[in-house]
Amino acid sequence: MKAGWREQVLTIIAEIPPGRVTTYGRIAAMAEGATPRLVARALRELPAGHDLPWFRIITASRKLADHPGAAEQRQHPGRRGGAAGCPRPGPGGADLAVNHNA
């Protein structure tokens, strides 16, 4: 595993623009030495009070991941859309194209 993957992952997450979502896998592909599970691990280990847009990250199946913070993610104000958020996924997953520097 390449040293510095965590910093790369956090930088990529910080750059997810409002109104967009991306996947754990896409973030991993952009960070040298990271895997989708390592992306999730980096998020899990963030300190309280961080300001990363973690709520803009979804699974490859375009759904919210099943994790302890998922309930909060579903209710996060940023998921309601608008200038600062991104659309809520519907029953079949996110309707918009997963796109981050594609």
C-alpha positions in Angstrom: 0.0 0.0 0.0 1.4 3.4 -1.0 2.1 5.8 1.8 -0.1 8.9 1.7 -3.2 7.3 0.3 -5.3 8.7 3.2 -4.3 12.3 2.4 -5.1 11.7 -1.2 -8.5 10.2 -0.3 -9.4 13.1 2.0 -8.3 15.7 -0.6 -10.5 14.0 -3.2 -13.5 13.9 -0.9 -13.0 17.6 0.0 -13.3 18.4 -3.8 -16.6 16.6 -4.5 -18.7 19.5 -5.7 -22.1 20.4 -4.4 -24.9 18.7 -6.3 -22.7 15.7 -7.2 -22.0 12.3 -5.7 -19.2 9.8 -6.2 -18.5 6.2 -5.2 -16.0 4.7 -2.8 -14.5 2.9 -5.8 -14.0 6.0 -7.9 -12.3 7.7 -5.0 -10.1 4.7 -4.5 -9.2 4.7 -8.3 -8.1 8.3 -8.0 -5.9 7.8 -4.9 -2.8 5.8 -5.5 -2.8 2.6 -3.3 -6.3 3.0 -2.0 -9.2 0.5 -2.2 -12.9 1.2 -1.6 -12.6 -0.4 1.8 -9.7 1.9 2.7 -11.8 4.9 1.6 -14.5 3.8 4.0 -11.9 3.3 6.7 -10.5 6.8 6.2 -14.1 8.2 6.6 -14.7 6.1 9.7 -11.6 7.4 11.4 -12.4 11.1 10.8 -12.5 13.2 14.0 -15.8 14.6 15.1 -16.5 18.1 13.7 -14.8 17.6 10.4 -16.2 19.4 7.4 -15.7 16.9 4.6 -18.8 16.2 2.5 -19.0 12.5 3.5 -22.7 12.5 2.6 -21.9 12.8 -1.1 -20.3 9.3 -1.2 -22.4 6.3 -2.3 -21.8 2.7 -3.2 -21.1 1.3 -6.7 -24.8 0.3 -6.9 -25.6 4.0 -6.4 -27.1 3.5 -3.0 -26.1 4.7 0.5 -23.7 2.3 2.2 -25.1 0.3 5.1 -23.0 1.6 8.0 -23.7 3.1 11.5 -23.8 6.7 10.0 -26.2 5.8 7.2 -29.3 7.0 9.1 -27.6 10.4 9.6 -26.5 10.4 6.0 -30.1 9.9 4.8 -31.2 12.8 6.9 -28.3 15.1 6.3 -29.4 18.6 5.1 -27.0 18.3 2.2 -28.9 15.3 0.8 -32.0 17.4 0.2 -30.6 19.0 -2.9 -30.2 22.7 -3.6 -27.0 24.6 -3.9 -25.2 23.0 -1.0 -26.5 19.4 -1.3 -27.1 16.6 -3.6 -30.3 14.7 -4.5 -31.5 11.9 -2.3 -31.2 8.5 -3.9 -34.6 7.1 -4.7 -35.6 3.4 -4.1 -33.4 2.3 -7.0 -30.4 4.4 -6.1 -29.1 7.8 -7.2 -30.7 9.2 -10.3 -27.9 11.4 -11.3 -24.7 10.1 -13.0 -21.9 9.4 -10.6 -19.4 11.9 -11.8 -16.3 13.3 -10.2 -13.6 14.5 -12.6 -14.9 11.9 -15.1 
